[in-house]
Structures are given as C-alpha cells and as structure tokens.
Amino acid sequence: MRICTQEASLFLPAIYTTLKTSHIYWLHGFAGCGKSSISLEVAKIFAQSGRLLASYFFFRGAGDRGTMERFAVTLASQLVAAIPATAPLIEAAVREAPGLVTGDVSLATQLDLLVLSPFQAVIEGIREENPAKGPFLIVIDGLDECEDKLGVKEFIDHMLAFFKKYPAVPLRVFIASRVEQHIRTRLEVDEVRLGNLNSHWPGKDIEKFLQESFRAVVKRDRVIQAYVQTHGEWPTSRDMSMLIEHVQESFVLASTNFKYIIQTATEEDPKTPMERLPLALQMNGLDTVYAQTLTHSQHIPHFHNIISTIALLVKPLPISGIADLLGIETFEVVHVLLNLQAIIHVPDACDFTDGIEQLKAGQPPRTDRFPYHAFLCSGLFYSLFWAAEIWDDDPLTECAKQLALALECPDHRTELWLKQEFIYGLPDYNEGTLELTEHTPQTVQHYMQRASTAIHAKFPEILQHRVQSPSIGAQEEYVIQNSDSMSGMHIFNWLEWVTARTQFKREERKIASRLPLTLYFYASEGSVFGKLIFTF
C-alpha cells in the first residue's frame, strides 16, 4: 500500500535537509505506520533526479531478501545501472577476487570493493561535469526484516566507519526500520539523524486514504451507487470518523479493513459493503478480519492446500506455479484467492489472466516439479532431520502414506521424482528421536506394501538398477550418503528398511507385534543415519 502524499510531505522536507548535512538518516516507527511507503517515495524522487544509487527492501522469509547474502551484490548491480563508469572497476575486482560474488569474503569487504571504492573512484569526475548535482542516495527499507542480525551490525558499523574516514563523500544512506535493539544500539549515535514516525499522528492521512479509496470503489460498484441514490452519501462522515478511530493510526489495519468491507459478495457470504462496514467496526484488530475471511472461504475446494502452500513456501510462487505444484487447475487457485483479497494481495484480474494465457500459449508444461503427494512425502521426510520435535503426531506414518499416494497417482512426473536427485539441504549436524506409537510399524508396513505394489507395476525398470540387500532387515543402521541431494527412491529405500528392520527384530526376539519403539536418527556431513531401538 502506498502512503498518502500528505504523510510523505511531513517528512520529505526534513529528510532532504538532513541528507545535505548528515550521511545517515534513520526513519523508525511501529509496524504498518508507513515506513516502506515513505522509502518508496524517497527512492522515486531521487531516481527522477538521477541521484538514486541503489535501493534494497528487506522482507523476512523471502529467500535472499531476508538475509545479507545478496545485499552487496545487488547494490553493486544497481550502482552499475546508475553510474555505468563503475562497471569496469567492479568487473576487475570480481576477476581479482571471485569470492566477492559467491559470498566467501566478509560483508565489509564486499561493500568496499563492489560499491564504495568504485563509487569513490568515479564520483569526482561526475561532480566536475555537473557540480550542481547533489549527493547520491542508497535507500534501505525494512532493515529489521533481515534475519542476519550480525550482518546488519556489520553493515551499520562499516558505513559509520566509512563516513567518518571520508566525511566529504557525496553519498547518503536512508534507512527505514522498526526499533529493534541490535539496530537501535548502532544507529542512536550523534552521526545519525533520526526520524520518528510514531511522534506524528497519521489520522488525517488515513482519512484521505480511506476517502479516496471509497470514492474510487463507489464509481465502479453499481450496488453501492444504487444505495447512494436512495440513502445519500456512503460512508457517512460519522462512519468515516468511527473507522479512522477503529484502525488506531495503523495504515495496515486501515487497508485491511477497507478490503474486507468492499470485497466481492459470494453465495456463502452475500453481504454488501454497506452491511460489512458496521461489522468491521466491531472487529478486534487484524485477528478478527483474518479469522472471518478464512472461515468464509474454507468450504471452497482445495482451500486448505492452497492456503497451506502460501503460508509454507520459502519464496512466493505465481498463481500458475501454485496450481502446478498442487496439480490442480489455475482457475481453482484463482477461485480461492478472490475470496481472500481482504488479507492476501491478489494481482489485478488482467495481470493474472494475461499471465495464465501467456503460460498456456508460450511455455511447455513444467516437468521438473514434484507432484503434490511426492512434494509432501519429501517435505515430511526432511522434517525428521530438521525439526522432528515439533510433531504432535507421527510424521513417519504420514510420510509412508504420501509415498504410497505419490506412486499410485497417474502423474508422469512421479518417475522423474523417483529417478532424479533433487537438492534439499540438511543441517550440518542434527540428531533426535521419534517415539513411535505401538500401531506405527503396522501402519507404515501397510502403506509400504501399497507403495511396493505400485512401483513394481508402474516402474519395474527402476527396480532393475536397484542394489538392495535381501537381508536389509539385518542391518542395524541404515545410511544414505550425500543426502543433500536425494531422489524419491532414497526415501522409498529408507522406509522399506524401517519396515524390514522392525519385522527382523521382532522375529529374532519373538516380541509382541505392537511393542512401542523409538527411531533414532541423525544427519551429519551430508549423510542421513537411522537406527531403531525397541522400548521395553
């Protein structure tokens, strides 16, 4: 959501004045108060004047955007676009030290050799050609969203040291973030100018945002138009005042409530915007909005799978990508998302419709992604070695179940999953135990029999190349070497060993068939180890 111009205007003059005299400006405030919108506006204005050197918007949980891993490299690529004369210098630095790109050197070294030194080397010539040009700017938004706290500290410390050493350099850094201790202790210093969004009341700007937003929707919604013709202005001034008071100075809450009020009516939730507005005023913050929106949509086919995928993905996928991953039609994903627009950003209809049509017309079908059940099977297997302790139920049984379903599913990509090794990544070292219920071995064996039947019937050629000991159950430990990259057959073999080992020990000791047992496992140096221990 873009902040209203009036809110930005409160800070831009102060920001410009400060950036002429101070090298670093830190704009801080609570979540949803408009920091990112101001960052966008500042970056936009400096870009228009040709003085935006680079910008970086951190976002927690969004892959590289949540870490410092690609930070310096990204700034360097934008530096080349802004000042092409720096390109030869950066290329020479990378040839001399390839670790600058791969991250095998410190962040401070990356910043020096990829950004600061090239900028310093060419800036004097640029200033001689255009002496009236002001300082260049780097915009860093959401620094608190970076999960690498040590990297954040290193970045701030290095920039402060750089500006202390070169006080005349025409470079400024604009940082926007929430107040967190590791940032605050570094930036609350004399060399940094502070801007506190919390000290400014945004009510007028929220009011302007809501007025403009409602005015736009009235122009296109015939139901609201008919209501206005009969009843007059909507929302009324009183409604608007109550809504502004209700959102408690939060732009995020204002935007979310607005989306909830004007969302499209459905058969399950046929309320009009006029009926939703008083309901929005009764809601207790964002939790109620989310709960109501999700509740009204959970009956839609594939809802739980789609919302779970969105919540669990490390990196966002396009709508067509979600459909491909789940093995469903794109329109089924759109059907769910359109009911969740109050809490999930959905591209405009023309955007995702055009994207879908382009995908159908111009791209071959994807064959390098897992079928749905194979994806779950792999995820469940790796969860054992990352965080088995979080499971309330039995992931081993569920993993075997998803394996059987994957092999029984008539999806041509299953064969690819079985044969080809995919890179997952394991912890450098982790160990744990999984207390299995007395019913687990019997249930796992049931699913493995189904899986074995399916693989013999559908993929016999895979079994021809399989090296498997007939006495696998006699193996006390089972090891998968180089398990950072693993195929579906590796998982099949592992679960088969669990079943065979259980049966072997019970026959050897003449133990009752339902005696509880413990699976001990650990990952070390790229390999997976497993051992079954019977509980007496």
Contacts in CASP RR format, 6 or more apart in sequence:
PFRMAT RR
TARGET T0000
AUTHOR 0000-0000-0000
METHOD contacts of the structure
MODEL  1
MRICTQEASLFLPAIYTTLKTSHIYWLHGFAGCGKSSISLEVAKIFAQSG
RLLASYFFFRGAGDRGTMERFAVTLASQLVAAIPATAPLIEAAVREAPGL
VTGDVSLATQLDLLVLSPFQAVIEGIREENPAKGPFLIVIDGLDECEDKL
GVKEFIDHMLAFFKKYPAVPLRVFIASRVEQHIRTRLEVDEVRLGNLNSH
WPGKDIEKFLQESFRAVVKRDRVIQAYVQTHGEWPTSRDMSMLIEHVQES
FVLASTNFKYIIQTATEEDPKTPMERLPLALQMNGLDTVYAQTLTHSQHI
PHFHNIISTIALLVKPLPISGIADLLGIETFEVVHVLLNLQAIIHVPDAC
DFTDGIEQLKAGQPPRTDRFPYHAFLCSGLFYSLFWAAEIWDDDPLTECA
KQLALALECPDHRTELWLKQEFIYGLPDYNEGTLELTEHTPQTVQHYMQR
ASTAIHAKFPEILQHRVQSPSIGAQEEYVIQNSDSMSGMHIFNWLEWVTA
RTQFKREERKIASRLPLTLYFYASEGSVFGKLIFTF
1 37 0 8 1.000
1 251 0 8 1.000
1 252 0 8 1.000
1 255 0 8 1.000
2 37 0 8 1.000
2 40 0 8 1.000
2 41 0 8 1.000
3 34 0 8 1.000
3 37 0 8 1.000
3 38 0 8 1.000
3 41 0 8 1.000
3 205 0 8 1.000
3 209 0 8 1.000
3 251 0 8 1.000
4 205 0 8 1.000
4 206 0 8 1.000
4 208 0 8 1.000
4 209 0 8 1.000
4 212 0 8 1.000
6 204 0 8 1.000
6 205 0 8 1.000
6 208 0 8 1.000
7 34 0 8 1.000
7 37 0 8 1.000
7 38 0 8 1.000
7 200 0 8 1.000
7 202 0 8 1.000
7 205 0 8 1.000
8 37 0 8 1.000
8 38 0 8 1.000
8 41 0 8 1.000
10 200 0 8 1.000
11 27 0 8 1.000
11 38 0 8 1.000
11 195 0 8 1.000
11 197 0 8 1.000
11 200 0 8 1.000
12 38 0 8 1.000
12 41 0 8 1.000
12 42 0 8 1.000
12 45 0 8 1.000
14 195 0 8 1.000
15 25 0 8 1.000
15 27 0 8 1.000
15 42 0 8 1.000
15 174 0 8 1.000
18 25 0 8 1.000
18 193 0 8 1.000
19 25 0 8 1.000
19 135 0 8 1.000
19 137 0 8 1.000
19 172 0 8 1.000
19 174 0 8 1.000
20 135 0 8 1.000
22 172 0 8 1.000
22 191 0 8 1.000
22 192 0 8 1.000
22 193 0 8 1.000
23 159 0 8 1.000
23 163 0 8 1.000
23 167 0 8 1.000
23 169 0 8 1.000
23 171 0 8 1.000
23 172 0 8 1.000
23 173 0 8 1.000
23 191 0 8 1.000
24 159 0 8 1.000
24 160 0 8 1.000
24 163 0 8 1.000
24 172 0 8 1.000
24 173 0 8 1.000
24 175 0 8 1.000
24 187 0 8 1.000
24 191 0 8 1.000
24 192 0 8 1.000
24 193 0 8 1.000
25 172 0 8 1.000
25 173 0 8 1.000
25 174 0 8 1.000
25 175 0 8 1.000
25 192 0 8 1.000
25 193 0 8 1.000
25 194 0 8 1.000
25 195 0 8 1.000
26 175 0 8 1.000
26 176 0 8 1.000
26 177 0 8 1.000
26 187 0 8 1.000
26 192 0 8 1.000
26 193 0 8 1.000
26 194 0 8 1.000
26 195 0 8 1.000
27 35 0 8 1.000
27 38 0 8 1.000
27 39 0 8 1.000
27 174 0 8 1.000
27 175 0 8 1.000
27 176 0 8 1.000
27 177 0 8 1.000
27 195 0 8 1.000
27 197 0 8 1.000
28 35 0 8 1.000
28 176 0 8 1.000
28 177 0 8 1.000
28 178 0 8 1.000
28 179 0 8 1.000
28 194 0 8 1.000
28 195 0 8 1.000
28 196 0 8 1.000
28 197 0 8 1.000
28 198 0 8 1.000
29 35 0 8 1.000
29 178 0 8 1.000
29 179 0 8 1.000
29 196 0 8 1.000
29 197 0 8 1.000
29 198 0 8 1.000
30 178 0 8 1.000
30 197 0 8 1.000
30 198 0 8 1.000
31 178 0 8 1.000
31 250 0 8 1.000
31 252 0 8 1.000
32 250 0 8 1.000
32 251 0 8 1.000
32 252 0 8 1.000
32 253 0 8 1.000
33 197 0 8 1.000
33 198 0 8 1.000
33 202 0 8 1.000
33 249 0 8 1.000
33 250 0 8 1.000
33 251 0 8 1.000
34 197 0 8 1.000
34 202 0 8 1.000
34 251 0 8 1.000
35 141 0 8 1.000
35 142 0 8 1.000
35 176 0 8 1.000
35 177 0 8 1.000
35 178 0 8 1.000
35 197 0 8 1.000
36 57 0 8 1.000
36 141 0 8 1.000
36 142 0 8 1.000
36 176 0 8 1.000
37 251 0 8 1.000
38 176 0 8 1.000
38 197 0 8 1.000
39 55 0 8 1.000
39 57 0 8 1.000
39 139 0 8 1.000
39 141 0 8 1.000
39 142 0 8 1.000
39 174 0 8 1.000
39 176 0 8 1.000
40 141 0 8 1.000
42 137 0 8 1.000
42 139 0 8 1.000
42 174 0 8 1.000
43 52 0 8 1.000
43 55 0 8 1.000
43 137 0 8 1.000
43 139 0 8 1.000
46 52 0 8 1.000
46 136 0 8 1.000
46 137 0 8 1.000
46 139 0 8 1.000
50 82 0 8 1.000
51 133 0 8 1.000
51 134 0 8 1.000
51 135 0 8 1.000
51 136 0 8 1.000
51 137 0 8 1.000
52 82 0 8 1.000
52 136 0 8 1.000
52 137 0 8 1.000
52 139 0 8 1.000
53 75 0 8 1.000
53 78 0 8 1.000
53 79 0 8 1.000
53 82 0 8 1.000
53 83 0 8 1.000
53 119 0 8 1.000
53 136 0 8 1.000
53 137 0 8 1.000
53 138 0 8 1.000
53 171 0 8 1.000
54 74 0 8 1.000
54 75 0 8 1.000
54 78 0 8 1.000
54 79 0 8 1.000
54 82 0 8 1.000
54 115 0 8 1.000
54 138 0 8 1.000
54 139 0 8 1.000
55 78 0 8 1.000
55 138 0 8 1.000
55 139 0 8 1.000
55 140 0 8 1.000
55 141 0 8 1.000
56 71 0 8 1.000
56 74 0 8 1.000
56 75 0 8 1.000
56 138 0 8 1.000
56 139 0 8 1.000
56 140 0 8 1.000
56 141 0 8 1.000
57 65 0 8 1.000
57 141 0 8 1.000
57 142 0 8 1.000
58 65 0 8 1.000
58 66 0 8 1.000
58 140 0 8 1.000
58 141 0 8 1.000
58 142 0 8 1.000
58 143 0 8 1.000
58 144 0 8 1.000
58 145 0 8 1.000
58 146 0 8 1.000
59 65 0 8 1.000
59 66 0 8 1.000
59 142 0 8 1.000
59 145 0 8 1.000
60 66 0 8 1.000
60 145 0 8 1.000
60 146 0 8 1.000
60 147 0 8 1.000
61 147 0 8 1.000
61 314 0 8 1.000
62 315 0 8 1.000
62 316 0 8 1.000
63 314 0 8 1.000
63 315 0 8 1.000
64 70 0 8 1.000
65 145 0 8 1.000
66 145 0 8 1.000
66 146 0 8 1.000
66 147 0 8 1.000
66 148 0 8 1.000
67 146 0 8 1.000
67 147 0 8 1.000
67 148 0 8 1.000
68 107 0 8 1.000
68 146 0 8 1.000
68 148 0 8 1.000
68 151 0 8 1.000
68 152 0 8 1.000
68 154 0 8 1.000
68 155 0 8 1.000
69 103 0 8 1.000
69 148 0 8 1.000
71 107 0 8 1.000
71 110 0 8 1.000
71 155 0 8 1.000
72 100 0 8 1.000
72 107 0 8 1.000
72 110 0 8 1.000
72 111 0 8 1.000
72 114 0 8 1.000
72 115 0 8 1.000
73 100 0 8 1.000
73 101 0 8 1.000
73 110 0 8 1.000
73 114 0 8 1.000
75 111 0 8 1.000
75 114 0 8 1.000
75 115 0 8 1.000
75 138 0 8 1.000
76 90 0 8 1.000
76 114 0 8 1.000
76 115 0 8 1.000
76 118 0 8 1.000
79 86 0 8 1.000
79 90 0 8 1.000
79 114 0 8 1.000
79 115 0 8 1.000
79 118 0 8 1.000
79 119 0 8 1.000
80 86 0 8 1.000
80 87 0 8 1.000
80 90 0 8 1.000
82 136 0 8 1.000
83 119 0 8 1.000
83 122 0 8 1.000
83 123 0 8 1.000
83 126 0 8 1.000
85 122 0 8 1.000
85 126 0 8 1.000
86 118 0 8 1.000
86 119 0 8 1.000
86 121 0 8 1.000
86 122 0 8 1.000
89 117 0 8 1.000
89 118 0 8 1.000
89 121 0 8 1.000
89 122 0 8 1.000
90 114 0 8 1.000
90 118 0 8 1.000
93 100 0 8 1.000
93 113 0 8 1.000
93 114 0 8 1.000
93 117 0 8 1.000
93 118 0 8 1.000
94 100 0 8 1.000
94 101 0 8 1.000
94 114 0 8 1.000
97 105 0 8 1.000
97 113 0 8 1.000
98 104 0 8 1.000
99 105 0 8 1.000
100 109 0 8 1.000
100 110 0 8 1.000
100 113 0 8 1.000
100 114 0 8 1.000
103 110 0 8 1.000
106 154 0 8 1.000
107 151 0 8 1.000
107 154 0 8 1.000
107 155 0 8 1.000
107 158 0 8 1.000
108 154 0 8 1.000
108 158 0 8 1.000
111 155 0 8 1.000
111 158 0 8 1.000
111 159 0 8 1.000
112 158 0 8 1.000
116 162 0 8 1.000
116 171 0 8 1.000
119 136 0 8 1.000
119 171 0 8 1.000
120 166 0 8 1.000
120 169 0 8 1.000
123 136 0 8 1.000
123 169 0 8 1.000
123 170 0 8 1.000
123 171 0 8 1.000
126 133 0 8 1.000
127 133 0 8 1.000
127 170 0 8 1.000
134 170 0 8 1.000
135 170 0 8 1.000
135 171 0 8 1.000
135 172 0 8 1.000
136 170 0 8 1.000
136 171 0 8 1.000
136 172 0 8 1.000
137 171 0 8 1.000
137 172 0 8 1.000
137 173 0 8 1.000
137 174 0 8 1.000
138 171 0 8 1.000
138 172 0 8 1.000
138 173 0 8 1.000
138 174 0 8 1.000
139 174 0 8 1.000
139 176 0 8 1.000
140 173 0 8 1.000
140 174 0 8 1.000
140 175 0 8 1.000
140 176 0 8 1.000
141 175 0 8 1.000
141 176 0 8 1.000
141 177 0 8 1.000
142 176 0 8 1.000
142 177 0 8 1.000
142 178 0 8 1.000
143 152 0 8 1.000
143 175 0 8 1.000
143 176 0 8 1.000
143 177 0 8 1.000
143 183 0 8 1.000
144 177 0 8 1.000
144 178 0 8 1.000
144 179 0 8 1.000
144 180 0 8 1.000
144 183 0 8 1.000
145 177 0 8 1.000
146 152 0 8 1.000
149 182 0 8 1.000
152 182 0 8 1.000
152 183 0 8 1.000
153 182 0 8 1.000
153 186 0 8 1.000
156 183 0 8 1.000
156 186 0 8 1.000
156 187 0 8 1.000
157 186 0 8 1.000
159 173 0 8 1.000
160 186 0 8 1.000
160 189 0 8 1.000
160 191 0 8 1.000
160 192 0 8 1.000
162 169 0 8 1.000
163 169 0 8 1.000
163 171 0 8 1.000
163 191 0 8 1.000
164 191 0 8 1.000
175 187 0 8 1.000
177 183 0 8 1.000
187 194 0 8 1.000
188 194 0 8 1.000
201 249 0 8 1.000
202 249 0 8 1.000
202 251 0 8 1.000
203 244 0 8 1.000
203 249 0 8 1.000
206 244 0 8 1.000
206 247 0 8 1.000
206 249 0 8 1.000
206 251 0 8 1.000
206 254 0 8 1.000
207 240 0 8 1.000
207 244 0 8 1.000
209 251 0 8 1.000
209 254 0 8 1.000
209 255 0 8 1.000
210 240 0 8 1.000
210 243 0 8 1.000
210 244 0 8 1.000
210 254 0 8 1.000
210 258 0 8 1.000
211 240 0 8 1.000
213 258 0 8 1.000
214 234 0 8 1.000
214 235 0 8 1.000
214 258 0 8 1.000
214 262 0 8 1.000
217 224 0 8 1.000
217 262 0 8 1.000
217 273 0 8 1.000
218 224 0 8 1.000
218 225 0 8 1.000
218 228 0 8 1.000
218 234 0 8 1.000
221 262 0 8 1.000
221 273 0 8 1.000
223 272 0 8 1.000
223 273 0 8 1.000
224 234 0 8 1.000
224 272 0 8 1.000
224 273 0 8 1.000
224 274 0 8 1.000
227 234 0 8 1.000
227 272 0 8 1.000
227 274 0 8 1.000
228 234 0 8 1.000
234 274 0 8 1.000
235 243 0 8 1.000
235 277 0 8 1.000
239 277 0 8 1.000
242 281 0 8 1.000
243 254 0 8 1.000
243 257 0 8 1.000
243 277 0 8 1.000
243 280 0 8 1.000
243 281 0 8 1.000
244 254 0 8 1.000
246 257 0 8 1.000
246 280 0 8 1.000
246 281 0 8 1.000
247 253 0 8 1.000
247 254 0 8 1.000
247 257 0 8 1.000
252 286 0 8 1.000
253 285 0 8 1.000
253 286 0 8 1.000
256 286 0 8 1.000
256 289 0 8 1.000
256 342 0 8 1.000
256 343 0 8 1.000
257 280 0 8 1.000
257 283 0 8 1.000
257 289 0 8 1.000
259 341 0 8 1.000
259 342 0 8 1.000
259 343 0 8 1.000
260 276 0 8 1.000
260 280 0 8 1.000
260 289 0 8 1.000
260 292 0 8 1.000
260 293 0 8 1.000
260 342 0 8 1.000
261 273 0 8 1.000
261 276 0 8 1.000
261 277 0 8 1.000
261 280 0 8 1.000
262 273 0 8 1.000
262 276 0 8 1.000
263 276 0 8 1.000
263 293 0 8 1.000
263 339 0 8 1.000
263 341 0 8 1.000
263 342 0 8 1.000
264 338 0 8 1.000
264 341 0 8 1.000
265 271 0 8 1.000
265 272 0 8 1.000
266 296 0 8 1.000
266 339 0 8 1.000
268 296 0 8 1.000
268 299 0 8 1.000
269 296 0 8 1.000
271 279 0 8 1.000
279 292 0 8 1.000
280 289 0 8 1.000
283 289 0 8 1.000
283 292 0 8 1.000
289 342 0 8 1.000
289 343 0 8 1.000
290 343 0 8 1.000
293 339 0 8 1.000
293 340 0 8 1.000
293 342 0 8 1.000
293 343 0 8 1.000
294 307 0 8 1.000
294 340 0 8 1.000
294 343 0 8 1.000
296 339 0 8 1.000
297 303 0 8 1.000
297 336 0 8 1.000
297 339 0 8 1.000
297 340 0 8 1.000
298 304 0 8 1.000
300 335 0 8 1.000
300 336 0 8 1.000
300 339 0 8 1.000
301 332 0 8 1.000
301 335 0 8 1.000
302 326 0 8 1.000
302 328 0 8 1.000
302 332 0 8 1.000
302 333 0 8 1.000
302 336 0 8 1.000
303 336 0 8 1.000
305 326 0 8 1.000
305 328 0 8 1.000
305 372 0 8 1.000
306 322 0 8 1.000
306 326 0 8 1.000
306 333 0 8 1.000
306 336 0 8 1.000
306 337 0 8 1.000
307 336 0 8 1.000
307 340 0 8 1.000
309 317 0 8 1.000
309 322 0 8 1.000
309 325 0 8 1.000
309 326 0 8 1.000
310 316 0 8 1.000
310 322 0 8 1.000
310 344 0 8 1.000
317 325 0 8 1.000
318 352 0 8 1.000
318 355 0 8 1.000
319 330 0 8 1.000
319 333 0 8 1.000
319 334 0 8 1.000
319 337 0 8 1.000
319 347 0 8 1.000
319 352 0 8 1.000
319 356 0 8 1.000
320 330 0 8 1.000
320 355 0 8 1.000
320 356 0 8 1.000
320 359 0 8 1.000
322 333 0 8 1.000
323 329 0 8 1.000
323 330 0 8 1.000
323 332 0 8 1.000
323 333 0 8 1.000
324 366 0 8 1.000
324 369 0 8 1.000
325 369 0 8 1.000
325 370 0 8 1.000
325 372 0 8 1.000
325 375 0 8 1.000
326 333 0 8 1.000
326 372 0 8 1.000
327 371 0 8 1.000
327 372 0 8 1.000
327 411 0 8 1.000
330 356 0 8 1.000
334 352 0 8 1.000
337 344 0 8 1.000
337 346 0 8 1.000
338 346 0 8 1.000
340 346 0 8 1.000
346 352 0 8 1.000
367 412 0 8 1.000
367 413 0 8 1.000
367 416 0 8 1.000
368 416 0 8 1.000
369 375 0 8 1.000
369 413 0 8 1.000
370 378 0 8 1.000
370 413 0 8 1.000
370 417 0 8 1.000
370 422 0 8 1.000
371 406 0 8 1.000
371 409 0 8 1.000
371 411 0 8 1.000
371 413 0 8 1.000
371 414 0 8 1.000
371 417 0 8 1.000
372 409 0 8 1.000
373 402 0 8 1.000
373 403 0 8 1.000
373 405 0 8 1.000
373 406 0 8 1.000
373 409 0 8 1.000
374 402 0 8 1.000
374 406 0 8 1.000
374 413 0 8 1.000
374 414 0 8 1.000
374 417 0 8 1.000
374 488 0 8 1.000
376 398 0 8 1.000
376 402 0 8 1.000
377 399 0 8 1.000
377 402 0 8 1.000
377 403 0 8 1.000
377 406 0 8 1.000
377 488 0 8 1.000
377 491 0 8 1.000
378 417 0 8 1.000
378 422 0 8 1.000
378 424 0 8 1.000
378 486 0 8 1.000
378 488 0 8 1.000
378 491 0 8 1.000
380 395 0 8 1.000
380 398 0 8 1.000
380 399 0 8 1.000
380 402 0 8 1.000
381 399 0 8 1.000
381 491 0 8 1.000
381 494 0 8 1.000
382 424 0 8 1.000
382 425 0 8 1.000
382 426 0 8 1.000
383 391 0 8 1.000
383 395 0 8 1.000
384 395 0 8 1.000
384 396 0 8 1.000
384 399 0 8 1.000
384 434 0 8 1.000
384 521 0 8 1.000
385 426 0 8 1.000
385 427 0 8 1.000
385 430 0 8 1.000
385 521 0 8 1.000
385 522 0 8 1.000
385 523 0 8 1.000
385 528 0 8 1.000
386 426 0 8 1.000
386 427 0 8 1.000
386 430 0 8 1.000
388 395 0 8 1.000
388 432 0 8 1.000
388 433 0 8 1.000
388 434 0 8 1.000
388 521 0 8 1.000
389 432 0 8 1.000
391 434 0 8 1.000
394 434 0 8 1.000
394 436 0 8 1.000
394 437 0 8 1.000
394 440 0 8 1.000
395 434 0 8 1.000
396 434 0 8 1.000
396 436 0 8 1.000
396 440 0 8 1.000
396 444 0 8 1.000
396 495 0 8 1.000
396 498 0 8 1.000
396 519 0 8 1.000
397 440 0 8 1.000
397 443 0 8 1.000
397 444 0 8 1.000
397 447 0 8 1.000
399 491 0 8 1.000
399 495 0 8 1.000
400 443 0 8 1.000
400 444 0 8 1.000
400 447 0 8 1.000
400 448 0 8 1.000
400 451 0 8 1.000
400 495 0 8 1.000
401 447 0 8 1.000
403 447 0 8 1.000
403 448 0 8 1.000
403 451 0 8 1.000
403 491 0 8 1.000
403 492 0 8 1.000
403 495 0 8 1.000
404 447 0 8 1.000
404 448 0 8 1.000
404 450 0 8 1.000
404 451 0 8 1.000
404 454 0 8 1.000
406 414 0 8 1.000
406 417 0 8 1.000
407 414 0 8 1.000
407 450 0 8 1.000
407 451 0 8 1.000
407 454 0 8 1.000
407 455 0 8 1.000
407 458 0 8 1.000
407 459 0 8 1.000
408 450 0 8 1.000
408 454 0 8 1.000
414 458 0 8 1.000
415 459 0 8 1.000
415 462 0 8 1.000
417 487 0 8 1.000
417 488 0 8 1.000
418 455 0 8 1.000
418 459 0 8 1.000
418 462 0 8 1.000
418 487 0 8 1.000
418 488 0 8 1.000
418 489 0 8 1.000
418 492 0 8 1.000
419 462 0 8 1.000
419 487 0 8 1.000
419 489 0 8 1.000
420 487 0 8 1.000
421 485 0 8 1.000
421 486 0 8 1.000
421 487 0 8 1.000
421 490 0 8 1.000
422 485 0 8 1.000
422 486 0 8 1.000
422 487 0 8 1.000
423 484 0 8 1.000
423 485 0 8 1.000
424 484 0 8 1.000
424 485 0 8 1.000
424 486 0 8 1.000
425 484 0 8 1.000
426 483 0 8 1.000
426 484 0 8 1.000
426 523 0 8 1.000
426 526 0 8 1.000
426 528 0 8 1.000
427 523 0 8 1.000
428 524 0 8 1.000
428 525 0 8 1.000
429 522 0 8 1.000
429 523 0 8 1.000
429 524 0 8 1.000
429 525 0 8 1.000
430 522 0 8 1.000
430 523 0 8 1.000
431 520 0 8 1.000
431 521 0 8 1.000
431 522 0 8 1.000
431 523 0 8 1.000
432 520 0 8 1.000
432 521 0 8 1.000
432 522 0 8 1.000
433 518 0 8 1.000
433 519 0 8 1.000
433 520 0 8 1.000
433 521 0 8 1.000
433 533 0 8 1.000
434 518 0 8 1.000
434 519 0 8 1.000
434 521 0 8 1.000
435 516 0 8 1.000
435 518 0 8 1.000
435 535 0 8 1.000
436 516 0 8 1.000
436 517 0 8 1.000
436 518 0 8 1.000
436 519 0 8 1.000
437 516 0 8 1.000
438 514 0 8 1.000
438 515 0 8 1.000
438 516 0 8 1.000
439 514 0 8 1.000
440 517 0 8 1.000
441 498 0 8 1.000
441 499 0 8 1.000
441 502 0 8 1.000
441 503 0 8 1.000
441 513 0 8 1.000
441 517 0 8 1.000
442 513 0 8 1.000
442 514 0 8 1.000
444 495 0 8 1.000
444 498 0 8 1.000
444 499 0 8 1.000
445 499 0 8 1.000
445 502 0 8 1.000
445 503 0 8 1.000
448 495 0 8 1.000
448 496 0 8 1.000
448 499 0 8 1.000
451 492 0 8 1.000
451 495 0 8 1.000
452 496 0 8 1.000
455 462 0 8 1.000
455 463 0 8 1.000
455 492 0 8 1.000
456 463 0 8 1.000
462 489 0 8 1.000
466 489 0 8 1.000
466 493 0 8 1.000
468 493 0 8 1.000
468 496 0 8 1.000
469 475 0 8 1.000
472 478 0 8 1.000
472 496 0 8 1.000
472 497 0 8 1.000
472 500 0 8 1.000
472 501 0 8 1.000
473 497 0 8 1.000
473 500 0 8 1.000
473 501 0 8 1.000
473 503 0 8 1.000
473 504 0 8 1.000
474 504 0 8 1.000
475 497 0 8 1.000
475 501 0 8 1.000
476 531 0 8 1.000
477 529 0 8 1.000
477 530 0 8 1.000
477 531 0 8 1.000
478 494 0 8 1.000
478 497 0 8 1.000
478 498 0 8 1.000
478 501 0 8 1.000
478 529 0 8 1.000
478 530 0 8 1.000
478 531 0 8 1.000
479 527 0 8 1.000
479 528 0 8 1.000
479 529 0 8 1.000
479 530 0 8 1.000
480 486 0 8 1.000
480 490 0 8 1.000
480 493 0 8 1.000
480 494 0 8 1.000
480 527 0 8 1.000
480 528 0 8 1.000
481 526 0 8 1.000
481 527 0 8 1.000
482 526 0 8 1.000
482 527 0 8 1.000
483 490 0 8 1.000
483 523 0 8 1.000
483 526 0 8 1.000
483 527 0 8 1.000
483 528 0 8 1.000
484 526 0 8 1.000
494 528 0 8 1.000
498 519 0 8 1.000
498 532 0 8 1.000
501 532 0 8 1.000
502 517 0 8 1.000
502 532 0 8 1.000
505 511 0 8 1.000
505 532 0 8 1.000
505 534 0 8 1.000
506 512 0 8 1.000
506 513 0 8 1.000
506 515 0 8 1.000
509 534 0 8 1.000
511 534 0 8 1.000
515 534 0 8 1.000
515 535 0 8 1.000
515 536 0 8 1.000
516 534 0 8 1.000
516 535 0 8 1.000
517 532 0 8 1.000
517 533 0 8 1.000
517 534 0 8 1.000
517 535 0 8 1.000
518 532 0 8 1.000
518 533 0 8 1.000
518 534 0 8 1.000
518 535 0 8 1.000
519 530 0 8 1.000
519 531 0 8 1.000
519 532 0 8 1.000
519 533 0 8 1.000
520 530 0 8 1.000
520 531 0 8 1.000
520 532 0 8 1.000
520 533 0 8 1.000
521 528 0 8 1.000
521 529 0 8 1.000
521 530 0 8 1.000
521 531 0 8 1.000
522 528 0 8 1.000
522 529 0 8 1.000
522 530 0 8 1.000
523 529 0 8 1.000
END
